[in-house]
Amino acid sequence: MGVRRQEGITQRQYYSWSKEFMEAGKKRLAGDTAREANTGEVKDLRPEARDLKEVVAEQALELRLLKRA
């Protein structure tokens, strides 16, 4: 005999709880993803990414100037 039956939990109630649990898990995972984007490591990497974008932009500009010359 299953635990559900031993505890007197109806199949309908079990599936309702299961669905609620799965939805809560999905929401929690989505929230974790958003929270991860604000961690200290990401904040530390933002200035480096900005600097790298600037270097790429400067090199692209230099290439254009060289092609025109």
Biopython code that builds the backbone (N, CA, C, O; Angstrom):
import numpy as np
from Bio.PDB.StructureBuilder import StructureBuilder

atoms = [
    (1, "MET", "N", (0.849, -1.171, 0.000)),
    (1, "MET", "CA", (0.000, 0.000, 0.000)),
    (1, "MET", "C", (0.899, 1.240, 0.000)),
    (1, "MET", "O", (1.901, 1.288, 0.712)),
    (2, "GLY", "N", (0.533, 2.234, -0.799)),
    (2, "GLY", "CA", (1.329, 3.442, -0.922)),
    (2, "GLY", "C", (1.146, 4.376, 0.267)),
    (2, "GLY", "O", (0.159, 4.290, 0.997)),
    (3, "VAL", "N", (2.096, 5.250, 0.443)),
    (3, "VAL", "CA", (2.061, 6.225, 1.527)),
    (3, "VAL", "C", (0.838, 7.121, 1.400)),
    (3, "VAL", "O", (0.201, 7.459, 2.398)),
    (4, "ARG", "N", (0.516, 7.502, 0.177)),
    (4, "ARG", "CA", (-0.641, 8.368, -0.048)),
    (4, "ARG", "C", (-1.898, 7.737, 0.541)),
    (4, "ARG", "O", (-2.664, 8.398, 1.243)),
    (5, "ARG", "N", (-2.103, 6.461, 0.253)),
    (5, "ARG", "CA", (-3.288, 5.769, 0.769)),
    (5, "ARG", "C", (-3.206, 5.586, 2.283)),
    (5, "ARG", "O", (-4.206, 5.727, 2.988)),
    (6, "GLN", "N", (-2.015, 5.272, 2.776)),
    (6, "GLN", "CA", (-1.841, 5.092, 4.220)),
    (6, "GLN", "C", (-2.227, 6.361, 4.975)),
    (6, "GLN", "O", (-2.818, 6.295, 6.053)),
    (7, "GLU", "N", (-1.895, 7.498, 4.410)),
    (7, "GLU", "CA", (-2.146, 8.772, 5.073)),
    (7, "GLU", "C", (-3.527, 9.341, 4.759)),
    (7, "GLU", "O", (-3.896, 10.400, 5.268)),
    (8, "GLY", "N", (-4.286, 8.642, 3.924)),
    (8, "GLY", "CA", (-5.645, 9.078, 3.623)),
    (8, "GLY", "C", (-5.703, 10.275, 2.683)),
    (8, "GLY", "O", (-6.658, 11.052, 2.720)),
    (9, "ILE", "N", (-4.690, 10.424, 1.846)),
    (9, "ILE", "CA", (-4.648, 11.544, 0.900)),
    (9, "ILE", "C", (-5.275, 11.085, -0.410)),
    (9, "ILE", "O", (-4.865, 10.077, -0.987)),
    (10, "THR", "N", (-6.259, 11.822, -0.868)),
    (10, "THR", "CA", (-6.923, 11.438, -2.109)),
    (10, "THR", "C", (-5.990, 11.692, -3.295)),
    (10, "THR", "O", (-5.068, 12.505, -3.225)),
    (11, "GLN", "N", (-6.258, 10.979, -4.371)),
    (11, "GLN", "CA", (-5.463, 11.146, -5.576)),
    (11, "GLN", "C", (-5.584, 12.576, -6.090)),
    (11, "GLN", "O", (-4.607, 13.173, -6.542)),
    (12, "ARG", "N", (-6.787, 13.109, -6.013)),
    (12, "ARG", "CA", (-7.026, 14.481, -6.472)),
    (12, "ARG", "C", (-6.190, 15.476, -5.668)),
    (12, "ARG", "O", (-5.574, 16.375, -6.241)),
    (13, "GLN", "N", (-6.166, 15.318, -4.334)),
    (13, "GLN", "CA", (-5.386, 16.213, -3.474)),
    (13, "GLN", "C", (-3.887, 16.067, -3.765)),
    (13, "GLN", "O", (-3.157, 17.057, -3.820)),
    (14, "TYR", "N", (-3.439, 14.815, -3.951)),
    (14, "TYR", "CA", (-2.027, 14.562, -4.260)),
    (14, "TYR", "C", (-1.607, 15.310, -5.529)),
    (14, "TYR", "O", (-0.578, 15.987, -5.539)),
    (15, "TYR", "N", (-2.391, 15.190, -6.582)),
    (15, "TYR", "CA", (-2.040, 15.847, -7.841)),
    (15, "TYR", "C", (-2.133, 17.366, -7.733)),
    (15, "TYR", "O", (-1.361, 18.082, -8.371)),
    (16, "SER", "N", (-3.060, 17.853, -6.940)),
    (16, "SER", "CA", (-3.156, 19.288, -6.713)),
    (16, "SER", "C", (-1.900, 19.799, -6.014)),
    (16, "SER", "O", (-1.329, 20.812, -6.417)),
    (17, "TRP", "N", (-1.474, 19.102, -4.973)),
    (17, "TRP", "CA", (-0.251, 19.498, -4.261)),
    (17, "TRP", "C", (0.972, 19.390, -5.168)),
    (17, "TRP", "O", (1.855, 20.248, -5.158)),
    (18, "SER", "N", (0.998, 18.325, -5.942)),
    (18, "SER", "CA", (2.128, 18.115, -6.850)),
    (18, "SER", "C", (2.239, 19.261, -7.860)),
    (18, "SER", "O", (3.329, 19.768, -8.125)),
    (19, "LYS", "N", (1.088, 19.658, -8.419)),
    (19, "LYS", "CA", (1.072, 20.760, -9.380)),
    (19, "LYS", "C", (1.531, 22.061, -8.722)),
    (19, "LYS", "O", (2.327, 22.802, -9.300)),
    (20, "GLU", "N", (1.028, 22.341, -7.510)),
    (20, "GLU", "CA", (1.437, 23.548, -6.783)),
    (20, "GLU", "C", (2.940, 23.533, -6.509)),
    (20, "GLU", "O", (3.618, 24.550, -6.652)),
    (21, "PHE", "N", (3.443, 22.378, -6.118)),
    (21, "PHE", "CA", (4.872, 22.239, -5.825)),
    (21, "PHE", "C", (5.716, 22.505, -7.069)),
    (21, "PHE", "O", (6.723, 23.210, -7.000)),
    (22, "MET", "N", (5.308, 21.945, -8.199)),
    (22, "MET", "CA", (6.057, 22.130, -9.443)),
    (22, "MET", "C", (6.028, 23.597, -9.888)),
    (22, "MET", "O", (7.047, 24.129, -10.328)),
    (23, "GLU", "N", (4.881, 24.245, -9.777)),
    (23, "GLU", "CA", (4.772, 25.658, -10.159)),
    (23, "GLU", "C", (5.642, 26.532, -9.250)),
    (23, "GLU", "O", (6.308, 27.455, -9.718)),
    (24, "ALA", "N", (5.630, 26.236, -7.959)),
    (24, "ALA", "CA", (6.465, 26.996, -7.026)),
    (24, "ALA", "C", (7.938, 26.811, -7.364)),
    (24, "ALA", "O", (8.722, 27.757, -7.279)),
    (25, "GLY", "N", (8.314, 25.599, -7.746)),
    (25, "GLY", "CA", (9.700, 25.324, -8.131)),
    (25, "GLY", "C", (10.107, 26.110, -9.369)),
    (25, "GLY", "O", (11.208, 26.657, -9.432)),
    (26, "LYS", "N", (9.219, 26.165, -10.349)),
    (26, "LYS", "CA", (9.506, 26.927, -11.565)),
    (26, "LYS", "C", (9.687, 28.401, -11.257)),
    (26, "LYS", "O", (10.598, 29.044, -11.779)),
    (27, "LYS", "N", (8.808, 28.944, -10.398)),
    (27, "LYS", "CA", (8.910, 30.356, -10.026)),
    (27, "LYS", "C", (10.199, 30.617, -9.269)),
    (27, "LYS", "O", (10.850, 31.642, -9.473)),
    (28, "ARG", "N", (10.566, 29.693, -8.400)),
    (28, "ARG", "CA", (11.791, 29.850, -7.609)),
    (28, "ARG", "C", (13.012, 29.828, -8.525)),
    (28, "ARG", "O", (13.929, 30.632, -8.359)),
    (29, "LEU", "N", (13.026, 28.922, -9.476)),
    (29, "LEU", "CA", (14.151, 28.852, -10.403)),
    (29, "LEU", "C", (14.259, 30.122, -11.234)),
    (29, "LEU", "O", (15.360, 30.620, -11.464)),
    (30, "ALA", "N", (13.143, 30.641, -11.679)),
    (30, "ALA", "CA", (13.153, 31.882, -12.454)),
    (30, "ALA", "C", (13.673, 33.027, -11.589)),
    (30, "ALA", "O", (14.425, 33.880, -12.061)),
    (31, "GLY", "N", (13.270, 33.039, -10.329)),
    (31, "GLY", "CA", (13.741, 34.073, -9.409)),
    (31, "GLY", "C", (15.228, 33.960, -9.150)),
    (31, "GLY", "O", (15.916, 34.976, -9.047)),
    (32, "ASP", "N", (15.742, 32.727, -9.043)),
    (32, "ASP", "CA", (17.168, 32.527, -8.819)),
    (32, "ASP", "C", (17.975, 33.048, -9.996)),
    (32, "ASP", "O", (19.048, 33.623, -9.815)),
    (33, "THR", "N", (17.465, 32.848, -11.186)),
    (33, "THR", "CA", (18.166, 33.324, -12.368)),
    (33, "THR", "C", (18.278, 34.841, -12.348)),
    (33, "THR", "O", (19.335, 35.398, -12.644)),
    (34, "ALA", "N", (17.197, 35.495, -12.002)),
    (34, "ALA", "CA", (17.223, 36.956, -11.939)),
    (34, "ALA", "C", (18.155, 37.425, -10.836)),
    (34, "ALA", "O", (18.877, 38.407, -11.008)),
    (35, "ARG", "N", (18.145, 36.731, -9.705)),
    (35, "ARG", "CA", (18.997, 37.128, -8.594)),
    (35, "ARG", "C", (20.470, 36.915, -8.925)),
    (35, "ARG", "O", (21.313, 37.714, -8.518)),
    (36, "GLU", "N", (20.789, 35.863, -9.649)),
    (36, "GLU", "CA", (22.174, 35.584, -10.018)),
    (36, "GLU", "C", (22.791, 36.735, -10.805)),
    (36, "GLU", "O", (23.992, 36.984, -10.707)),
    (37, "ALA", "N", (21.978, 37.431, -11.579)),
    (37, "ALA", "CA", (22.496, 38.525, -12.395)),
    (37, "ALA", "C", (22.948, 39.703, -11.546)),
    (37, "ALA", "O", (23.595, 40.615, -12.061)),
    (38, "ASN", "N", (22.629, 39.707, -10.279)),
    (38, "ASN", "CA", (23.005, 40.817, -9.411)),
    (38, "ASN", "C", (24.093, 40.447, -8.413)),
    (38, "ASN", "O", (24.363, 41.216, -7.491)),
    (39, "THR", "N", (24.713, 39.308, -8.573)),
    (39, "THR", "CA", (25.732, 38.893, -7.617)),
    (39, "THR", "C", (26.961, 39.773, -7.741)),
    (39, "THR", "O", (27.149, 40.461, -8.745)),
    (40, "GLY", "N", (27.792, 39.747, -6.718)),
    (40, "GLY", "CA", (29.013, 40.541, -6.691)),
    (40, "GLY", "C", (29.932, 40.243, -7.857)),
    (40, "GLY", "O", (30.548, 41.153, -8.411)),
    (41, "GLU", "N", (30.031, 38.988, -8.235)),
    (41, "GLU", "CA", (30.908, 38.610, -9.343)),
    (41, "GLU", "C", (30.465, 39.287, -10.635)),
    (41, "GLU", "O", (31.295, 39.798, -11.386)),
    (42, "VAL", "N", (29.168, 39.292, -10.893)),
    (42, "VAL", "CA", (28.653, 39.935, -12.106)),
    (42, "VAL", "C", (28.923, 41.431, -12.050)),
    (42, "VAL", "O", (29.327, 42.032, -13.046)),
    (43, "LYS", "N", (28.702, 42.024, -10.899)),
    (43, "LYS", "CA", (28.959, 43.458, -10.745)),
    (43, "LYS", "C", (30.427, 43.777, -10.976)),
    (43, "LYS", "O", (30.757, 44.817, -11.546)),
    (44, "ASP", "N", (31.306, 42.888, -10.540)),
    (44, "ASP", "CA", (32.738, 43.081, -10.774)),
    (44, "ASP", "C", (33.105, 42.952, -12.249)),
    (44, "ASP", "O", (34.037, 43.605, -12.718)),
    (45, "LEU", "N", (32.377, 42.115, -12.976)),
    (45, "LEU", "CA", (32.677, 41.888, -14.391)),
    (45, "LEU", "C", (32.143, 42.992, -15.300)),
    (45, "LEU", "O", (32.635, 43.164, -16.415)),
    (46, "ARG", "N", (31.167, 43.725, -14.848)),
    (46, "ARG", "CA", (30.575, 44.780, -15.684)),
    (46, "ARG", "C", (31.599, 45.820, -16.138)),
    (46, "ARG", "O", (31.621, 46.155, -17.323)),
    (47, "PRO", "N", (32.451, 46.348, -15.250)),
    (47, "PRO", "CA", (33.455, 47.319, -15.720)),
    (47, "PRO", "C", (34.413, 46.707, -16.743)),
    (47, "PRO", "O", (34.805, 47.371, -17.703)),
    (48, "GLU", "N", (34.786, 45.453, -16.539)),
    (48, "GLU", "CA", (35.680, 44.786, -17.489)),
    (48, "GLU", "C", (34.997, 44.654, -18.859)),
    (48, "GLU", "O", (35.625, 44.884, -19.892)),
    (49, "ALA", "N", (33.725, 44.286, -18.861)),
    (49, "ALA", "CA", (32.976, 44.167, -20.115)),
    (49, "ALA", "C", (32.894, 45.522, -20.806)),
    (49, "ALA", "O", (33.050, 45.611, -22.024)),
    (50, "ARG", "N", (32.650, 46.577, -20.034)),
    (50, "ARG", "CA", (32.582, 47.924, -20.600)),
    (50, "ARG", "C", (33.924, 48.299, -21.242)),
    (50, "ARG", "O", (33.960, 48.830, -22.351)),
    (51, "ASP", "N", (35.022, 48.018, -20.536)),
    (51, "ASP", "CA", (36.354, 48.321, -21.071)),
    (51, "ASP", "C", (36.639, 47.538, -22.346)),
    (51, "ASP", "O", (37.205, 48.074, -23.298)),
    (52, "LEU", "N", (36.244, 46.271, -22.359)),
    (52, "LEU", "CA", (36.469, 45.448, -23.555)),
    (52, "LEU", "C", (35.656, 45.958, -24.736)),
    (52, "LEU", "O", (36.142, 45.960, -25.867)),
    (53, "LYS", "N", (34.430, 46.388, -24.487)),
    (53, "LYS", "CA", (33.608, 46.954, -25.562)),
    (53, "LYS", "C", (34.269, 48.209, -26.122)),
    (53, "LYS", "O", (34.245, 48.445, -27.330)),
    (54, "GLU", "N", (34.850, 48.997, -25.251)),
    (54, "GLU", "CA", (35.523, 50.221, -25.689)),
    (54, "GLU", "C", (36.724, 49.887, -26.576)),
    (54, "GLU", "O", (36.948, 50.538, -27.596)),
    (55, "VAL", "N", (37.490, 48.877, -26.184)),
    (55, "VAL", "CA", (38.647, 48.461, -26.979)),
    (55, "VAL", "C", (38.202, 47.980, -28.356)),
    (55, "VAL", "O", (38.812, 48.332, -29.365)),
    (56, "VAL", "N", (37.148, 47.184, -28.397)),
    (56, "VAL", "CA", (36.638, 46.684, -29.670)),
    (56, "VAL", "C", (36.170, 47.836, -30.542)),
    (56, "VAL", "O", (36.427, 47.839, -31.746)),
    (57, "ALA", "N", (35.490, 48.813, -29.960)),
    (57, "ALA", "CA", (35.023, 49.969, -30.718)),
    (57, "ALA", "C", (36.194, 50.760, -31.286)),
    (57, "ALA", "O", (36.154, 51.193, -32.438)),
    (58, "GLU", "N", (37.238, 50.950, -30.482)),
    (58, "GLU", "CA", (38.425, 51.673, -30.961)),
    (58, "GLU", "C", (39.096, 50.934, -32.108)),
    (58, "GLU", "O", (39.515, 51.549, -33.088)),
    (59, "GLN", "N", (39.198, 49.614, -31.986)),
    (59, "GLN", "CA", (39.826, 48.829, -33.057)),
    (59, "GLN", "C", (38.985, 48.868, -34.329)),
    (59, "GLN", "O", (39.533, 48.939, -35.429)),
    (60, "ALA", "N", (37.679, 48.823, -34.193)),
    (60, "ALA", "CA", (36.807, 48.893, -35.365)),
    (60, "ALA", "C", (36.973, 50.240, -36.060)),
    (60, "ALA", "O", (36.994, 50.307, -37.289)),
    (61, "LEU", "N", (37.092, 51.313, -35.277)),
    (61, "LEU", "CA", (37.293, 52.638, -35.838)),
    (61, "LEU", "C", (38.648, 52.723, -36.572)),
    (61, "LEU", "O", (38.742, 53.273, -37.669)),
    (62, "GLU", "N", (39.683, 52.167, -35.939)),
    (62, "GLU", "CA", (41.005, 52.159, -36.580)),
    (62, "GLU", "C", (40.973, 51.395, -37.893)),
    (62, "GLU", "O", (41.590, 51.822, -38.869)),
    (63, "LEU", "N", (40.265, 50.273, -37.933)),
    (63, "LEU", "CA", (40.161, 49.496, -39.167)),
    (63, "LEU", "C", (39.467, 50.287, -40.265)),
    (63, "LEU", "O", (39.888, 50.243, -41.421)),
    (64, "ARG", "N", (38.421, 50.999, -39.922)),
    (64, "ARG", "CA", (37.732, 51.828, -40.910)),
    (64, "ARG", "C", (38.654, 52.891, -41.464)),
    (64, "ARG", "O", (38.695, 53.136, -42.670)),
    (65, "LEU", "N", (39.396, 53.520, -40.563)),
    (65, "LEU", "CA", (40.321, 54.586, -40.994)),
    (65, "LEU", "C", (41.410, 54.012, -41.899)),
    (65, "LEU", "O", (41.774, 54.630, -42.899)),
    (66, "LEU", "N", (41.924, 52.848, -41.557)),
    (66, "LEU", "CA", (42.967, 52.229, -42.369)),
    (66, "LEU", "C", (42.431, 51.835, -43.750)),
    (66, "LEU", "O", (43.142, 51.959, -44.747)),
    (67, "LYS", "N", (41.180, 51.359, -43.811)),
    (67, "LYS", "CA", (40.584, 50.975, -45.091)),
    (67, "LYS", "C", (40.386, 52.189, -45.993)),
    (67, "LYS", "O", (40.492, 52.071, -47.214)),
    (68, "ARG", "N", (40.103, 53.344, -45.415)),
    (68, "ARG", "CA", (39.909, 54.552, -46.201)),
    (68, "ARG", "C", (41.232, 55.110, -46.707)),
    (68, "ARG", "O", (41.267, 55.774, -47.742)),
    (69, "ALA", "N", (42.303, 54.852, -45.998)),
    (69, "ALA", "CA", (43.595, 55.420, -46.346)),
    (69, "ALA", "C", (44.241, 54.723, -47.536)),
    (69, "ALA", "O", (45.340, 55.096, -47.948)),
]
sb = StructureBuilder()
sb.init_structure("model")
sb.init_model(0)
sb.init_chain("A")
sb.init_seg("    ")
for serial, (resi, resn, name, xyz) in enumerate(atoms, 1):
    if name == "N":
        sb.init_residue(resn, " ", resi, " ")
    sb.init_atom(name, np.array(xyz, "f"), 0.0, 1.0, " ", f" {name:<3s}", serial, name[0])
structure = sb.get_structure()
